[in-house]
Each structure stands twice: as structure tokens, then as C-alpha cells.
Amino acid sequence: MFFAVAVLVAAAQNVLPVSGGNALTLPAARHMLRLDPGDGRPATWLLAVQQGGANGHWLSLYRSTDEARSWSWYAPILGCCQRDTPDLTALGMDVAMVYSYEGPQVSGSTEHDVHFQRWRWKGSAEWGADPPVAVFDSTSNATAYLRAELARDSQGRLWVWAQRLNADGSFTMVVSVSTDGGVTFQPQPSLDTFANRPGGRILPVAGNRMMLLYGTHNGGLVSSAGDGSGGVHLVYKDVGGQLWYRHWSGGWSARVLVESTADWALQPAITRVGGSLVIFSNRMLSLNTNYQLRYRVLQSGALGSSILLDGGGGFKGYPAAVESLPGTVAEVPCFYGNAPNADSSGNVALVFAPTPNATPLPSPPPGGGTPDGGTPASGAPDAGSPDGGTPEAGTVDAGMPDAGASDAGTPDAGTADAGAPPQSGVLFSDAFNRTTGMGPAWRIVAGVWLTPGMRAQSDMHPWNQVAVQSLSCAECSVQARVMNSAAATAALDLREKVSGDRYDVALLSNGRLQIRRYNGSTITVLGDVPSGVPDLHEWATIALSAAGAGAVHLVASVNGVVKLTVTDSSASAIVTPGTAGMSTNLAGVVFDDFAVIGQ
């Protein structure tokens, strides 16, 4: 292992195996704590992560007693096979946590509850778990609770904020409070209701208030921390997919650009050290194939340069960092997903940034690391993802008083887009490895479709069209490998309605690439460029992403390279969610590795 001073504090190491590269979801949640007994004994770090069955573990606690340098599996939080994710806060040396469902799709279930659990310190580096307490209980298969977060106010009360899926498909923000350390919880008046799935962060602020930072497109796009003086540091992702910083101290500061390379997977994770802020993020170099883990330091109002921590390539998923650290800790750790692609198994990896104004510890010895580490992820992903950004997670300028629920406030991001609940990650995929036809997941709109073993193939003149049966997304992308043999148009459809209205990206028989809009029988070409495909008799991967409602931003790519970007702000723009699909005007056109990815 090589150690380069001022560039790499320590080489990246894989810590534990996980079922997916974005295991540390949501980025707004707190996955780890540093617990210092303050009596000269070493501090203990605890990391909670949903492993999804990797190495037989699900929602688990990992432990470190050497300032996060080496880790070992400590205890199960929740067994097979619930896909709940955690949020942690410290109560002295005790650990308080909530866990609830999080995934790209959510449906009603009596199993989608919110539970609180207190892990009581037993001395040294040991904790014992109290029985879990149900904070919100879904009593019907038409409802669900999800995205729970936990905060402790200035009077010691515990606040749990979650989202409730209602029977009509809408989402309501709900709050419950405990005045007895988590033994019991009392529900408060519900907050606002949205068509989309909200989420964000709850945290205490000055003036005996609780603040909700939330967005109604995707609440996972923020990382926040108290500034130590009652204010708030916030790094968030805007509508263009870039990262920005703002500070709150009774009002919001002007935004400062943190990361300009937009990508669907780009996320922040921040740690406050005294008056400084360490900002981690995962920069995309080549879509889904080459990422870097980098950091910047905000100090005395100035944002430092971006510094590389891990440039080993491959997909680097959502990062996570501890909310705050004392300046006596020499290094600031950051965890992140390390996997071949966003929907494959991999590892949670770890890097360190030097603590501002602190002296770094020596590098760990070669071969040092953690048990249960798994195999390092390598290789390039085979599933594409949208390269357009996701709408900004807004900030609530008006907080929630400690005494009870208040108004939800107005997000700085503006009015939420309407439509189906937001989704992220792979929403649908099909490799067509069968000979039995398209199957029940697809609806054949026109023509005949075959699956002769390793692909889908059109089989009628002049029109063949097929759509995913049970899918609705607005902020998403569609991609597939296609081969039109220079004889036909091969197209992928997005935001498709039963009426036939939709957008598509089309690879034409002449090698051109178009973004088109269908309104009934009217076809409008929104953009037309050379595709750059050298041989139409060979496979090429085409993709289309859509984002926005007032103005719809459409990005088309070929083999991972953006070729065409258009904005549709016309009265005929398709602004609501729809399904995705494939279409062609000739028999014998083949498609493979079809995927829909939410942003």
C-alpha cells in the first residue's frame, strides 16, 4: 500500500459486503456514530447498514475501536428479509435508532412499519438492545410507512419523522414524539400530503425548534449538519444534478457550487469539525464505469479545491459520513458503495480525509483492514443510468417547534411536480433470456414480439410496439442495446401513456439519432444529430432520460456518451409520469438488456 501525503490519507479499503452499490441510502440518513466515553478509554464507532443478505447479514451493526480504521461485524439489528434502512442518533453513550423501508418502489404492506430501538451502553465497547418499539404501524396492505428519521431536541424529546403511503397512492408526512426516552411515542398532527414521495432531514436548530429539510421529488438528495451555533450546513443536489452549499442562521445564504459534474448517482456527505465542513462526493468521469470519491473543505467562508481520495474506477455509490467530529480526531472517514454497477452486489468501501487543522495518523499497515470484507468490486457496469440531474431538494425556512407539529414550510425548490411517487435505482429490467415470449410484465401495443433466447425481436411489418405493464415514472431514463441492421428505426419510449403520447429516442436506419414527441398521431422531432454508431449491423446502447415538468429536459446518449440534449417547454410537452417501452417500424429489429432507471 502506498501512502501519498496531502493526496491520499490512506488507500481505499472494502469494509463489508452488500447486495447493491447504493446500500448507504438514503444519503440524508445518519448511518454512523462516534461514541466517546470521555474517560481516557478509546472512542467506539458504530456503523449501521442494510447488507441485503450479503454474507448472511441484513440490517447490521459494525464496530470499530481504532478511530474507524478497522471494522468487524458486531450485531444484527433486523434479520431476514426486510429491506429496512437506519437512522441513528446518540443519547449520551446510548444509541437511538429508527429503521423503516426504503427502496426504488414501494407498495402497501403490513410489514412496512417504523420501529425505534434503543441500544444501551454496558461499559467498554458493548451495547445491549432494548426491544423495538413500533412508532408507526401499517395495519393494511394498502398503506405503508417509510423513510423514517430521528432527532433529539433541546429538551431531550425524541422526534420521529416518516412518510406514509396512503391507499390512494399519495404520501403524507407524519411525526411522532417521545418524552420518555423512546419507551412510548405520541403521534402529532400530520403535516402536508403530496402526490410524490417526500423526504429529507429533520434536525434541531436554534430557538428550541426542529427543522424539516425536504423535497417532494426525491428526499434523498441532501446532506445536512448543525453548525454548532444553532445554524445548519446544507449540501444538496439541484435540478441540474449539481451539488450546492447553503448555510442557515435564521435565513438562507446564497448558494455556492460544490460539484459541477452532474450525474444521477452524485450525492454529498458532510462532516462538521469545529467551524470547518468536510464535504465528500462521488464524481462521475464516465457514466456508470468510472467514478471518483473526492472531498472539499469549507473553512472561514472559503471553499477549498476538490481533492481525490479514491480514483480506482468502477461505480461508487452513495457516500455516508458522521455528522460531526472533534478536532482531536486526525482523520474524517467516508463510506460509500463500491460495485460494478448500481444494481449489482459489491462492498461498502472506506476512505479518509485529513481533519482540518489536525495531524493525520500514520497509514495502516499493509494488509490491514477488516474481517468480513468481501471481494473488491471491479469492472465496468453493464446497466446505464440517467445522466440528467434530479430536482433540488428544497429547504424549509420555517421550522417545527419542539412543543408540537407546526406548518411544513415552503421548500426553496418551489412547487413539487405532480405524478407518481418518485423512484430511484433500477425500476425495471429485462435481459430476455427466454423463449416463451414477452411475458406478463409487458403489454404488446402493436405488432408481434418474439424472445428467441437472448433478446427481444420484432416480427411484423410495419409497426411493432411494446410497453412495460406496471410502471410509472417521470424522472427516469430508459436504455437498451439495439441493432437495426441499417434497415429500420429502433426506438425506446419514455413517459408513455395509454393514449400513445410519449417521448422516444430513435436510432434511424441512416445512423441519425432523434428525440421525438408523440401527441396522438402527431410526431414532433425535437432534436436530430449523428449517432456516431460506426456499424448499424452491430449492437449499440441507446438511452433517453427525462426530468422536469414545467420544462421537460431530455438527454439522449449512445454507448454512454451524451449526443443530444433538448428542453421541451411547449404546451404539448408530456409533463406527467408514464411507462417505458420499445418500438420499431420493421420486423427483425432486435433489443436486449432493457432497463428503466429512476433518478
N, C-alpha and C positions, 0 to 999 in steps of 0.2 A: 504494500500500500504506500503510495506516495503522498506526501503532505506538503501542500504549497501554501506558504504563509500569505495571508491577505487575499487569497483567491479561494482555496478550499480549506475550510476548517478541519474537516475530516471527510474522507470519501463516503459516498452514499452507501448505506447498507440496508439490506432487506431484513425486516424485523419479524414479520409474521405473514402467513399465507391468508389470502382472502379469495372470495369467489368472483370478485369483479374489481376493475381498476378504479371505480368511484365508490369504494367501500366507505370512505370517510364523508359520507353525505349525512346531513346537509352541511355545507360549509359554514352556515350560520351557527351551528350547534357547537358546544364545547365537548370535545372528546377526551380531554386530559386535564389532570390537576397535578400541582406540585404541593405536597403537604410537608411542612417543616415543623417539627415539634418544638424548636426554639431552645433546646436544652443541650446543644452540642452534638446530639446524635444526627446522623445523616438524614436529609430530606428523602421522602419517598415520592416517586412519580407513579400515577395510575393512569392507564390508557384504556378506554372502553371502545370496542369496535365490533361491528357486525361482520363475522367471518363467513357467513353464508354456508356453513358446513365444511369449510376447508379444514383439513386435519381433524375432522370430527367436532369442530367447535362452531358455535353460533355467536350469540351476543356474549362477549367475554371481557374480563378484566386482565390486563397485563401490568406487570410491576417492574420498576427499576429503582435501585437504591444507590446508583452512582451517577446522579445528575443526567439521567436519560441516555447514558452511553450504551448500556446493555439491558436487555429486556427478557422476561420469561413469563409464560402463561401463569396466571395467578388463580383465577376462579371463574366459574360460569355465572353469568347474570341471568340468562334465559336460554333454555335448551331448544332442541329441535322442535319445530322447524319454522319458527316465527321470524319474519324479516323485520324486526323492530330495530330502531336505531336510538342512541342515547343522547342525553344532555346532562352534564354534571356541574355541580357547584359545591364548594367547601362550606361546611358548618364547623368551624374550628378545625379539628383533626378528623371529624367525621366527613363522610362523603354522602351527599344527597344527589339522587339522580331520578330522572324520569325516562321512560322509554315507550316508544309507540311506533306504529307502522310508517314506513317511508318507502316508496317505490315509484317507478315511472307511471304506473297505472294503479288506480285504487277503486275498489267496489265495496259495497256494503258487506259487512261481516260482523257477527257477534264476537269474533276474535280480535277485532281491531279496536282495542281499548287503550287507555293511557294509564300506566302504573307508575307510582312513586315508590322508591325504595331508599332506605337509609342504611348505610354501612358504617357501623360504629367502630371507632378506633379501640383496639385492645392492647395498645402499647407496642413499642418497637415498630415493626413494619407490617402489622397484622390488623385486619378488619373482619368484622362479622356482620352478616346481613340480617336486618330485620325482615319479617315477612312483607312482601309487596302490598301496597295499598292501591286499590282502584280509585283513580281520580275521576276519570270519565269512562263510563261503561256503555258500550254499544249493545243494546238489547234486541236489535233487529238486524236481519240480513240486508235491510235497505239503508242502514246508516253505518258510519264508521268514524273513529277519531284517529287523528294522525298529526305529525309534525309538532309534538309536544316539546315545550321548552320550560326551563325552571329559572327563577330568580329569587333572591332574598333581599327584602327591603331593609331600610334603616332601623326598623323596629323588630327585626328578626322574623317577620312573617314570610312564608314561602308562597310564591305565586306560580301557578302553572297555567301556561297559555297554550292552547291547542286549536286545531281546526276540526270542525265537524262536517262530515259529508252528510247532507240531508237526503231524504228519499227522492226529492225532485232533481237531484244532481247538483244543487248549489252547495256552497260552503259557508259556514258561519264560524267566526272567530269566538271562542269561548274561553272563559277564565275561571279558575277556582283558587281559593286561598286557604292556607292552613295557619292557625295561630298556636298550634301545639307541637311544632317541630315535625309535622308530617304524619301525625297519628290519624288525623281526620282532615278532610277538606270540605269547604263550603262553596258551592257554585255561586258565581256572581252573575249579574245580568249579562246576557250575550252582547257582543259587540256587533260589528257590521256583517252583512251577508253578501257574498259575491258569486257570480257565475263561475269564476275561475278559482283555482286553489291558491289561497294566500299563504304567506309565511314570511319569516324574517327573524327578528331578535327581540327579546324582552330583557330589559336591564334597568337597574336603579340609577336615578340621576339626582342632581341637587334639588333641594326644596321638598324633600320627602315625597318624591314622585317616582312612578315607574314609567319608562318609555317603551313604546312599541315601534319598532322599525319594520315596516313590512311592504311588500309588493304583491300585487294581485296577478302577476303573470307567473313568476317563479320566485318564491320566497327564499330560495337557497343562495341568492346572488349577493349576499352581504357578509362582511366580517366586521365586528364592532367590539370596542373595549372602552371601559371607563377611563378617563384621563387622569384619575387620581384626585381631581378637584371638583367633582360633580358634573363634569362635562363628558363628552363622548367623542371618540375617534371612530370614523366610519370609512371603510373602503367598500365600494360597490361597483357593480357592472351595469353599464348604461345600455341604451337601445342599440348602440353601435357595436356592442360586445367588448368595449374597452373598460379598463379599471380606472376609477377616480377616487380621490380622497376628499372628505369634508370633515369639519370639526364643528361640534355643537357646544355652546356655552350660553344657553338662553336663546340663541338663534344660530342659523347655519352659515358657515363661512362659504366663500366662493370655492368651487371645485378645482382640484389640482389633478392633472393627468398622471397616473401611475404606470400604466401599461397600455401601449397603443396598438399592439398586435392582437387584433380581435380573433376570437376562436370560441366555438361552442363550449369547450371544456375549460376555458380560462376562468380561474377563481382565485380569490385572495384568502390569506390567513394572516392575522396580525397579532403581535405581542407587544404590550407596552412595558418598557423598562424605564422607570423614573419618568422624566419628561420626554423620552425618546420613543419612537414607534418603529418596530421592525416589521416590514411588510413583505410577505412571501407571495409568490405567484408562479403559475406554470405557463411558460411562454411556448407558443406553437411556432416551430420552424417549418415543418412540412405537415400538412393536415393528417393527423392520426398516426404519423410514422416517426416524427422526430420532435420531441419536446425538451424543454429545459426547465429546471427548478431554479429560480432566481430570487434575490431579495434586494430591498432598498431600505434605507433608514431615513426617517423623518426626524430631524433634530433642530431645535431652535428655529422652527418655521421653515427650514430648507430641506428639500427632498434630495437625498444623495443619489448617486448613479446606480444603475442596475448591475448587480454582481452575480456571476454564475456560481451555483452550488453543485448542480448535477447536470452535466451535458452529455450523459451517456446514451441519449436517444431513446426511442420507444415512446409509448403512451405514458404520460404522467398525469394521474387523475387528481381529483380534488385534494387540496392541501388542508392541514389542520395544525393549529399551534395553540399553546397555552395563552390565556388572556393576558396575564401579567407576570413579571418576574422581578425579583430584587436585583440590584446592580452587582451583587456579590456572586451571582451565578455567571460563570465565564462565557457560556455559550447558550444560544437560543435554539432549541430543536424545532424542526418542522417535519411532520409526517405527510406522506402523500401516496397515492396509488401508483404502482409500477407494474404494468401489464402490457401484453402485446397489443390489445385494443380495448375499447371501452366496455365491451360485453364479454370479455374472457377472464379467466382466473389469473391471478398474479400475486402480488405481495404488497403490503404496506411497507414503504421504504422510509428512511430517516436520513436527514442531513442537519448540519448545524451552521448557524451564522454567529459570528462573534458578537457578544453583548456590547452595545455601545459603551465606550469608556471603561471596558473591562479587559483583563488579560486572558486570552484563550488558554484553556487547559491543553496539555500535550495530547497529541493524536493517540488514539487507542492502538494497542499493538496489533501487528498483522495477525489475521485470523480471528481477531476479537469480533464479537457480535452477539447474537442471541440464539438460544435454542429455539426450535420450532420455526426456524426462519424460512424454510421452503426454498424453492429454486428461483433464482433471479429471473425476472421477465426479460425476454429478448425478442427481437424480430419486429417486423412491421405489421400493423393491424391490417385486417382484410375487410373491415367494415368502415365505410366512410361516415362522416358526421357533418352537420351543417357548419359552414364557416362563417355564416352570419351571426350576429350577436343576439343577445336576449334582452328584452326590455328591462329598463332600470328598475331596481327595487327601491321604492320610494321611502322617504323618511317621514316620520310623524313628528311634526313640530310641537304638538301638544301631547303631553304625557298622560299617564293614568295615575291618579292619586293613590297613595298607599291605602287609604281608607276604603277603597272600593273601586269599581269599574267606572271609567269616565268615557267621554267620547273617543272614538278611534282616531280622530285627527285626519288630516288630508295628506296623503303621500306627496312628496315633492315631484314624483314621477308623473303625476297627473292622473287622469281618469283611466281606470282599468279597461282593457279590451274585453269585449264580451265573447262568449263562446264556451267550449268545453273546458273542463278542468285542465290546467297546464300539465305537461308531461315532460319528462326528461329521460335521456338514455335511449336504448333501443326499444321502440314501441311495438315493432313487428318485424319479423324477418322470415325468409323462406329461401332455402337452397334448392328446392325442387328435386330432392334426391328420392324420387319415387316414380312409379309407372302407373299410378292409379288415378291420375287426373289432378285438377287443381285443388279439389277437396273443399270441405265446408268453410274454410277460412276465407274463401274467395267467392265473389259474385261475378259471374260472366255477364257482362253488359251486352256484348255483341260478338258474333263470330264463334269460332271453335278454338279451344286451347288444349294442348297436349302436354304431358310430362313424361317424355321418353327415357327417364332415368336420371339425368343430371342437369336438367334445365327445363324451362317452360318454353313452349313453341306455339306460335300462331298457326292456324291451319285452315284459313278461309280467305277468299277474296270477296269484297275489297276491304272489309273493316273488321278488326278484332280489338276488343277492349275488355279488360277485367279489372275489378276493384276489390280492395280488402274489405271484408264483410263487416267487421265490428271494430271500426277505428274512426276516431275523430280527433284531429289536431289542427291547430292554426300555426303555432310557432314550431315548425318541424322541417325536416328535409327527407327526401326520398332519393334512393340511389340503387343502381343495379348495373351489372355487366350486360352489355348488349352487343349483338352482331347483326347488322342489317344487310351485309353482303353487297353493299352499294346498289341495292335494288329497291329499297323501301325506306320508310320513316319509322324509326323506333323511338317511342316516347314514354316518359314517366309522368304520371299525373299527381297533382297535389291540390289540397283543398277542394276535392271533387264532391259535387252534390248529386243527389238523385236525379236532378233535372239535367245533369250533364255539364253544368257550369264548372270550370276548373282552370287551373294553370297547368302547363306542362313544359318540360324541356324535351326538345326533339332533335335527334341526330338524323339529318336528312340523307338521302341517297347520294347527294353531291358532296357530302362531307361538311356541310354547314351545320351550325348549331343555333337553334332558335329557342327563345322563351315566348310562349304563346298564351293567350287567354281565350277561353271558350265561354261565350254567353249565348246559350241556346245554340242556334245554327250559325252564329256569327263568330268567326275566328279572327283574332287580332294578334299580329306578330308584334311583340313588344321589343324584341331585340334579335339581331342576326349577326353572327360572326363566324369565321372559320373555326372549325372544331379542333384542328390540329391533329386529328387521328390519321396516322400515316397510311393505314390499310384497313378499309372498312370490312374486309373479309376476316379480320381478327377481332378479338374481344376488346372492348373499351368500356370503362366505367364512367357513366354519366350520372350527374346528381343535380338536384334542384332544392334550394332551401327557400322558405317563405317566413317573413316576420313582419309584424305590424298590422295595423287595421286602418287608421286614417289614411296612411300611405303604406302600401304593401311593398316591402323590399324583397326582391327576388335575386338569387345568386345561382348561376349555373356553372358547373365545373366538369372537366373531363380528366379522368385519371388523377384526381386530387388537385388539379390546377384550375383556379378560377378563370373562366373565359368570358363571362358576361354578367354584368350587374345592371338591373333596371329597377326603377321605382314606379309603381302604378298608383297614381293618386286620382285617377279618373272616377267618374260616377259609376262606371261599370266594374270597378275593382271588386275582387272577391275577398271580403274582409272577415268572413266568419269561418269557423273550422269546417273541415270536411275530411274525406278519406283519401287514400292514395291508391295508385294502380299503374297499369301498363297498357299501352295501346300501339297499334301498328296498322298500316293500310295494305298489308300483303301477307300471304301465307309463307311459312318457313322462316320468319324472323324469330331469333332466339334471345331469351333473357335468362339471367342467372344471378344468384346472390342478391336478391331483392331485400332491401331494408328500409325501414322508416325510423328516423331518429328524432326524438324530441329535444328541444333546446332548453 
